[in-house]
């Protein structure tokens, strides 16, 4: 009997170990929101029993985790800190379009982060360790392809992880460029269907973006690959693939996006929506002081947060004063995520320096969320079915704000020195018709929740699927094998043009021959 038990135990252990994979997770973008997504990717993988090597600038939260090998790249945080000195409320209010909208600025920033990550001594040590073997890698895609070079070192499949709505620049990595007639650029915030002028603008935006990505910054990235990765490949006697071959070789792309509020555009089978996977399955209880405020708010609560990258305390004094006057004139209780004490505030305005956002949004007394429209906040808004007023600041926040307005769950207010005046008008509009906005938010939330499995489970399924199917080649788009000139039928256009020219020359020659013979006939 004991022998049978021992055999059964060994079988169970062997079966469990077969399902546990060694996974490399690389998220080095030094932004708190990116860190939240990365930590939750790791959390779900650990829950499924996998062994994780985690490259991150935020190691403190993971130090007590078991089954995680941390690779510290915290020095990259200095890059975003320096960029933060350039990007602040005053710069945006004064119209710093180059910082907010310019792709070159963004590409330079992420290339610097990727270069510093690959060159980090801890990462170099990881890549040079011949004992390091992985079944699959999950690599953050942030408008930069350099992390694909890990696949040359570890020679295993990799999965891109995108932190924003799927658009042409993201899908280009797994299926080629998308049709600009109906696909928005993440910095332009246009919502399809476009007008004629909108289509022209979107086409020009994508042409410029492709040029930057495929020509201008390609050589920057390729040089970094040659400097940081190729020497290691040569030391280890491994093949040195072409950079283009590496960056278009992903097995899959996981997107922190969802279809309930996104642009419903055609996507390749290798793109998977898992937006909302970072949201806790069970809402954590509010701290007692916040719970008391929200429970006792007879007219409901309005929550105001501008995210983690920009601080409300850095708003100009006249704007802070104007906003307090607007909030003080409301019958609702206002929770304002503010990073320091704010004197002379109305009785209905409460300051929270740290805000458990998901718990606040889940509270039944919450009536409205005033947000910057960041992707995590946007997803949490939909998850909990809360109306919004969005004050976008940069990047995809403008697109998110416009999508909220399109779907009827909120309104958009532009950041300006008249913010307090514009916000008052919009607050009057939304609060005056709150049941309509709330109803639409609940409808969108219901569509978001109506899925065959939980998003964390779906994340694990697709990661494991890539390993089980040895890179999931059946999901890869054939469009990657078709050159751009063939997709655009330029070869057919050239053939037809040549045929037309030849036909024209033949007709012209025949006419020339006939006209040259005609005088001779008359003379005879």
C-alpha positions in Angstrom: 0.0 0.0 0.0 2.8 2.4 0.9 4.5 1.6 -2.4 1.4 2.5 -4.3 1.1 5.8 -2.4 4.7 6.6 -3.2 4.3 5.9 -6.9 1.1 8.0 -7.0 3.0 10.9 -5.3 5.8 10.7 -7.8 3.4 10.7 -10.7 1.6 13.8 -9.3 4.9 15.6 -8.7 6.2 14.7 -12.2 2.9 15.9 -13.8 3.1 19.2 -11.9 6.7 19.8 -12.8 5.9 19.3 -16.5 3.5 22.2 -16.4 6.0 24.6 -14.6 8.1 26.6 -17.1 11.1 28.9 -16.7 10.1 32.3 -17.9 12.1 35.5 -18.4 10.0 38.7 -17.9 11.6 42.0 -19.0 9.8 45.3 -18.2 12.3 48.1 -17.7 10.3 51.2 -18.5 10.7 53.2 -15.3 7.0 54.3 -15.0 4.8 53.3 -12.0 1.9 52.2 -14.3 4.2 50.0 -16.3 5.6 48.6 -13.1 2.0 47.7 -11.9 1.4 45.8 -15.2 4.7 44.0 -15.0 4.2 43.0 -11.3 0.8 41.6 -12.1 2.2 39.6 -15.1 4.7 38.0 -12.7 1.9 37.5 -10.0 -0.3 35.5 -12.4 2.6 33.4 -13.7 3.8 32.6 -10.2 0.2 31.7 -9.2 0.3 29.1 -12.1 3.5 27.6 -10.6 6.1 28.9 -13.0 9.7 30.0 -12.2 10.3 33.6 -13.1 13.4 35.7 -13.8 12.3 39.3 -13.6 14.2 42.2 -15.1 12.7 45.3 -13.4 13.6 48.8 -12.1 11.2 48.2 -9.2 12.6 45.3 -7.1 11.4 46.3 -3.7 7.8 44.9 -4.1 9.2 41.5 -5.3 11.9 40.9 -2.7 9.8 38.6 -0.5 8.5 36.6 -3.4 9.5 32.9 -3.8 10.3 31.4 -7.1 11.5 34.8 -8.5 15.0 35.7 -9.5 15.2 39.5 -9.6 17.5 41.3 -12.0 17.8 44.9 -10.8 17.9 47.7 -13.5 16.8 50.5 -11.1 19.4 53.0 -12.5 17.1 53.5 -15.5 14.7 55.4 -13.2 17.1 58.3 -13.5 16.2 58.6 -17.2 12.5 59.1 -16.5 13.3 61.5 -13.6 15.3 63.7 -16.0 12.5 63.5 -18.6 10.1 64.4 -15.8 12.0 67.7 -15.2 11.3 68.5 -18.9 7.6 67.3 -18.8 5.6 69.1 -16.1 2.3 70.9 -15.9 3.8 74.3 -16.9 5.5 72.8 -20.0 2.2 71.3 -21.1 0.1 74.4 -20.3 2.5 76.5 -22.2 2.1 74.3 -25.3 5.2 72.1 -25.3 4.0 70.0 -28.3 7.4 68.7 -29.0 7.5 66.9 -25.7 3.9 65.7 -25.7 3.4 64.8 -29.4 6.8 64.4 -31.0 7.6 60.7 -31.8 11.3 61.5 -32.0 11.3 62.5 -28.3 9.5 59.3 -27.3 11.7 57.1 -29.5 14.9 58.6 -28.1 13.6 58.1 -24.6 12.7 54.4 -25.0 15.9 53.7 -27.0 17.9 55.2 -24.1 16.0 53.0 -21.6 16.5 49.9 -23.6 20.2 50.6 -24.2 20.8 51.2 -20.4 18.9 48.0 -19.7 20.9 45.8 -22.1 24.1 47.4 -20.9 23.3 47.1 -17.2 25.9 44.8 -15.4 23.2 42.6 -14.0 21.6 42.0 -17.4 25.0 41.5 -19.0 25.7 38.9 -16.3 22.4 37.2 -17.0 23.0 37.0 -20.7 26.6 35.7 -20.2 25.6 32.9 -17.8 25.6 29.7 -19.9 23.4 28.0 -17.3 20.5 30.3 -17.9 17.8 28.6 -20.0 14.2 29.7 -20.6 11.1 28.1 -22.1 9.7 31.5 -23.1 10.2 35.2 -22.6 7.7 38.0 -22.1 9.2 41.3 -23.3 7.7 44.8 -22.9 7.1 46.5 -26.3 7.3 50.2 -25.9 7.9 51.6 -29.4 11.3 49.9 -29.4 12.3 46.4 -30.6 15.6 46.0 -28.8 14.4 43.5 -26.3 13.8 41.0 -29.1 17.6 40.5 -29.1 17.2 38.4 -25.9 15.9 35.7 -28.2 19.3 35.4 -29.9 21.0 34.9 -26.6 18.6 32.5 -24.9 17.3 30.9 -28.2 13.7 30.5 -27.1 10.3 31.9 -28.2 9.3 35.4 -27.1 6.0 37.2 -26.5 5.6 41.0 -26.9 3.6 42.7 -24.2 1.9 46.0 -25.3 0.7 48.5 -22.7 -1.7 50.4 -24.9 -4.5 50.1 -27.4 -3.6 48.1 -30.5 -2.7 50.5 -33.3 -0.6 50.4 -36.5 2.8 50.7 -34.8 2.1 47.9 -32.4 0.5 45.5 -34.9 3.3 46.2 -37.3 5.6 44.0 -35.2 3.4 40.9 -35.7 1.5 41.5 -38.9 2.8 44.5 -40.8 1.2 48.0 -40.9 -2.5 48.4 -40.5 -4.8 50.3 -42.9 -4.6 54.0 -42.1 -8.2 54.5 -43.4 -9.6 53.2 -40.1 -6.7 52.9 -37.6 -5.8 55.7 -35.2 -2.3 56.7 -34.3 -2.0 56.7 -30.5 -0.7 60.3 -30.4 -3.4 61.8 -32.7 -6.6 60.7 -30.9 -8.7 60.5 -34.1 -11.7 58.1 -33.8 -12.7 56.2 -37.0 -14.5 56.4 -39.3 -12.4 59.4 -40.5 -13.3 62.3 -42.7 -11.4 62.6 -46.0 -9.0 65.1 -44.3 -8.7 62.7 -41.4 -7.7 59.8 -43.6 -5.1 62.0 -45.3 -3.7 63.1 -42.0 -3.6 59.5 -40.7 -1.9 58.3 -43.8 0.8 61.0 -43.5 1.2 60.2 -39.8 1.8 56.6 -40.5 4.2 57.3 -43.3 6.3 59.5 -41.0 6.1 57.0 -38.2 7.2 54.1 -40.5 10.1 56.2 -41.7 11.2 57.0 -38.1 10.8 53.4 -37.0 12.2 51.5 -40.1 14.9 53.9 -41.1 15.8 56.7 -38.8 15.8 54.8 -35.4 16.5 51.4 -36.9 20.1 52.2 -37.3 20.2 53.5 -33.7 18.7 50.2 -32.4 20.9 48.1 -34.7 24.0 49.8 -33.4 22.9 49.1 -29.8 22.4 45.5 -30.7 25.9 45.3 -32.2 27.3 46.9 -29.1 25.5 45.2 -26.2 24.4 41.8 -27.5 26.5 40.6 -30.5 29.8 40.4 -28.5 28.1 37.9 -26.1 26.8 35.8 -29.0 30.3 35.7 -30.5 31.8 34.7 -27.1 29.3 31.9 -26.8 29.7 30.7 -30.3 26.1 31.3 -31.2 24.7 32.5 -34.5 24.4 36.3 -35.0 21.0 36.8 -36.6 20.1 40.0 -38.6 18.4 42.5 -36.3 15.3 42.6 -38.6 15.0 38.8 -38.3 14.9 39.1 -34.5 12.4 41.9 -34.1 9.7 40.4 -36.4 10.0 36.9 -34.9 7.6 37.2 -31.9 5.3 34.2 -31.3 2.5 36.3 -29.8 1.6 39.8 -28.5 -0.4 40.2 -25.3 -2.1 43.6 -25.1 -3.3 45.4 -22.0 -6.4 46.4 -24.0 -10.0 45.4 -24.2 -12.6 45.5 -26.9 -15.6 46.9 -24.9 -14.3 50.5 -25.3 -11.5 50.2 -27.8 -11.5 50.7 -31.6 -12.8 47.4 -33.1 -10.2 47.0 -35.8 -9.1 43.7 -37.6 -6.3 42.1 -35.7 -4.0 39.1 -36.5 -4.6 35.8 -34.5 -1.3 36.4 -32.6 -2.7 39.5 -30.8 -4.6 38.8 -27.6 -6.6 41.3 -25.5 -6.0 40.8 -21.7 -6.8 44.3 -20.5 -7.9 44.3 -16.8 -5.7 41.4 -15.8 -4.0 43.7 -13.3 -7.3 44.4 -11.4 -7.7 42.5 -8.1 -10.2 39.7 -8.2 -11.4 40.7 -4.7 -11.5 44.4 -3.9 -9.4 45.3 -1.0 -11.1 47.1 1.9 -10.6 50.8 2.2 -8.6 52.3 5.0 -10.9 53.2 7.8 -10.6 57.0 7.4 -11.4 56.8 3.6 -14.2 54.3 4.2 -15.8 56.6 6.8 -15.7 59.6 4.3 -17.2 57.6 1.5 -19.8 55.9 3.6 -21.0 59.2 5.0 -21.2 61.1 1.7 -24.9 61.7 1.4 -24.7 63.1 -2.1 -22.0 60.7 -3.4 -18.3 61.0 -4.0 -16.3 62.5 -6.9 -12.7 61.1 -7.1 -10.0 63.3 -8.8 -6.6 61.9 -9.7 -4.1 63.0 -12.4 -2.1 59.8 -12.2 1.4 58.9 -11.0 3.7 60.7 -13.5 2.4 64.3 -13.0 1.7 65.6 -9.6 -1.3 67.8 -8.7 0.8 69.7 -6.3 2.8 71.1 -9.3 -0.3 72.7 -10.8 -0.1 76.6 -10.9 -1.4 78.2 -7.7 -4.2 80.0 -9.6 -5.4 76.7 -11.0 -5.4 75.0 -7.6 -7.3 77.9 -6.2 -9.8 77.8 -9.0 -10.3 74.1 -8.7 -10.9 74.3 -5.0 -13.6 77.0 -5.7 -15.3 74.7 -8.3 -15.2 71.7 -5.9 -16.4 73.7 -3.0 -19.5 74.7 -5.0 -20.6 71.0 -5.4 -22.9 69.1 -3.1 -20.9 66.0 -3.6 -17.8 65.0 -1.5 -14.6 65.3 -3.4 -11.5 63.1 -2.9 -8.5 64.7 -4.5 -5.3 62.7 -4.9 -2.8 65.4 -3.8 0.8 64.9 -2.9 1.0 67.3 0.0 -1.2 69.2 2.4 -3.6 71.7 0.8 -4.7 74.5 3.1 -7.9 76.6 2.9 -9.9 73.9 1.2 -13.7 73.6 1.4 -15.2 71.2 3.9 -16.4 68.8 1.2 -12.9 68.4 -0.3 -10.6 65.7 1.2 -7.0 65.2 0.3 -5.5 61.7 -0.1 -1.7 61.5 -0.7 -2.0 57.8 -1.4 -5.2 56.5 -2.9 -6.2 52.8 -3.3 -7.8 53.6 -6.6 -9.5 50.3 -7.3 -11.2 50.2 -3.9 -12.4 53.8 -4.3 -13.8 53.1 -7.8 -15.6 50.0 -6.4 -17.4 51.9 -3.6 -21.1 52.2 -4.3 -21.1 55.9 -3.3 -18.7 56.9 -6.0 -20.5 58.9 -8.7 -17.8 60.3 -11.0 -14.1 59.8 -11.7 -12.1 62.8 -12.9 -8.9 61.3 -14.4 -6.0 62.0 -16.7 -7.2 59.1 -18.9 -4.2 56.9 -18.4 -4.6 53.3 -19.7 -4.8 51.7 -16.2 -7.3 54.2 -14.9 -9.2 53.9 -18.1 -9.5 50.2 -17.8 -10.4 50.4 -14.1 -13.1 52.9 -15.0 -14.7 50.4 -17.4 -14.2 47.5 -15.0 -16.2 49.2 -12.3 -18.7 50.9 -14.6 -18.0 54.5 -13.5 -18.6 57.7 -15.5 -15.6 59.9 -16.2 -14.4 63.3 -17.0 -11.0 63.0 -18.7 -8.3 65.7 -18.6 -5.7 64.1 -21.0 -2.1 65.2 -20.6 0.0 63.2 -23.1 0.4 60.1 -25.3 -2.6 57.8 -25.6 -4.6 59.7 -22.9 -6.2 61.9 -25.7 -7.4 58.8 -27.5 -8.8 57.3 -24.3 -10.6 60.5 -23.5 -12.2 60.6 -27.0 -13.2 57.0 -26.8 -15.0 57.7 -23.4 -16.9 60.5 -25.1 -17.7 58.4 -28.2 -19.2 55.6 -26.0 -21.2 58.0 -23.9 -19.5 57.2 -20.5 -17.9 60.6 -20.0 -16.6 63.9 -21.4 -13.2 65.4 -22.1 -11.8 68.7 -20.8 -8.5 70.1 -22.2 -5.7 71.0 -19.8 -5.3 74.8 -20.0 -5.1 77.8 -17.7 -8.9 77.9 -17.9 -9.2 74.4 -16.6 -11.3 75.3 -13.6 -13.8 77.2 -15.7 -14.0 74.5 -18.4 -14.3 71.8 -15.7 -17.2 73.6 -14.0 -19.1 73.7 -17.3 -18.4 70.0 -17.9 -19.3 69.0 -14.3 -22.6 70.8 -14.6 -23.3 68.9 -17.8 -22.3 65.4 -16.5 -23.8 65.8 -13.0 -27.0 67.2 -14.5 -27.5 64.1 -16.6 -25.6 61.6 -14.4 -28.1 58.7 -14.8 -27.5 58.6 -18.5 -23.7 58.5 -18.2 -23.9 55.9 -15.4 -26.2 53.7 -17.5 -23.8 53.8 -20.4 -20.9 53.0 -18.2 -22.7 50.0 -16.8 -23.5 48.8 -20.3 -19.9 49.0 -21.4 -18.8 47.4 -18.2 -21.1 44.5 -18.7 -19.7 43.9 -22.2 -16.1 44.1 -20.8 -16.9 41.4 -18.1 -18.7 39.1 -20.6 -15.7 36.9 -21.4 -15.1 33.1 -21.5 -12.3 33.3 -18.8 -10.7 35.7 -16.4 -7.9 37.8 -17.9 -5.2 36.5 -15.6 -6.1 32.9 -16.6 -6.1 33.9 -20.2 -2.6 35.4 -19.8 -1.3 32.1 -18.4 -3.1 30.1 -21.1 -1.5 31.9 -24.0 2.0 31.9 -22.4 1.8 28.2 -21.8 0.3 27.7 -25.3 3.4 29.3 -26.9 5.6 26.8 -25.0 3.4 23.8 -25.6 3.3 24.5 -29.4 7.0 25.4 -29.6 6.5 29.0 -30.5 3.0 28.9 -31.8 3.9 29.2 -35.5 0.3 28.5 -36.5 -0.7 31.9 -35.0 1.9 34.0 -36.9 0.5 36.2 -39.6 1.5 35.4 -43.2 1.6 39.2 -43.7 5.1 39.2 -42.2 6.3 37.2 -45.2 4.9 39.6 -47.7 7.0 42.6 -48.6 5.4 46.1 -48.3 5.6 46.6 -52.1 3.6 43.4 -52.6 1.0 44.4 -50.0 0.5 47.7 -51.8 0.5 45.9 -55.2 3.3 48.2 -56.3 4.8 45.5 -58.5 1.4 45.1 -60.3 1.2 48.9 -60.6 4.7 49.0 -62.2 3.8 46.1 -64.5 0.6 47.9 -65.7 2.5 51.1 -66.1 5.2 49.4 -68.2 2.5 47.6 -70.2 0.7 50.9 -70.8 4.0 52.6 -71.8 4.8 49.7 -74.2 1.3 49.8 -75.7 1.5 53.6 -76.1 4.9 53.2 -77.9 3.5 50.5 -80.1 0.5 52.6 -81.0 2.7 55.6 -81.6 5.0 53.6 -83.8 2.1 52.3 -85.9 0.6 55.7 -86.3 4.1 57.1 -87.2 4.5 54.4 -89.9 1.1 55.0 -91.3 1.5 58.8 -91.5 4.9 58.5 -93.0 3.6 56.2 -95.8 0.6 58.3 -96.5 2.4 61.2 -98.4 4.2 58.6 -100.6 1.0 57.0 -101.6 -0.5 60.4 -102.6 2.7 61.3 -104.6 2.4 58.0 -106.6 
